[in-house]
């Protein structure tokens, strides 16, 4: 059965991986793990850059508004 978990660390008592099972909300140990790496961190970084650019653009637009 395929279950998507998150890498949590290494077992202290064996050569197993500690993984967090989101469905069961438990930390389990297993040696039968396949890692699928994602670029989640890269996507988060790009999203933060886009938000910063939007904030800078908004500030520039506010500076160019005529003052009352």
C-alpha positions in Angstrom: 0.0 0.0 0.0 1.3 3.4 -0.9 1.2 6.0 1.8 2.7 9.5 1.5 4.6 10.4 4.6 7.1 13.1 5.6 10.7 12.4 6.5 11.1 12.9 10.2 14.6 11.7 11.0 16.5 8.6 11.7 15.8 5.8 14.2 18.0 5.9 17.3 17.9 2.1 17.7 18.1 0.7 14.2 19.0 1.7 10.6 15.4 2.7 9.9 13.9 6.0 8.9 11.5 7.8 11.0 8.5 9.1 9.0 5.4 11.0 9.9 2.2 9.4 8.6 -0.2 12.2 8.0 -3.2 10.0 7.6 -2.7 8.3 10.9 -1.0 11.3 12.5 1.8 9.0 13.9 5.6 8.8 13.7 6.6 5.4 12.3 9.9 3.7 11.7 10.6 1.8 8.5 13.4 0.7 6.2 11.1 0.4 3.3 11.0 4.0 2.1 11.1 5.6 -1.3 11.8 9.3 -1.3 10.1 11.5 -3.9 11.8 14.9 -3.7 9.8 17.9 -4.6 10.8 21.4 -5.2 8.4 22.8 -2.6 11.0 25.0 -1.1 11.8 26.5 -4.5 8.1 27.2 -5.1 7.8 28.8 -1.7 10.9 31.0 -2.5 9.4 32.1 -5.8 6.1 32.9 -4.2 7.8 35.0 -1.6 9.8 36.9 -4.3 6.6 37.6 -6.2 4.9 38.9 -3.0 7.8 41.2 -2.3 7.8 42.5 -5.9 4.1 43.2 -5.6 4.6 45.1 -2.3 7.5 47.2 -3.8 5.3 48.0 -6.8 2.4 49.1 -4.5 4.8 51.3 -2.5 6.1 52.9 -5.6 2.6 53.6 -6.9 1.7 55.1 -3.5 4.7 57.4 -3.7 3.7 58.6 -7.1 0.1 59.5 -6.1 -0.6 63.2 -5.9 -0.7 64.4 -2.3 -3.8 66.3 -1.0 
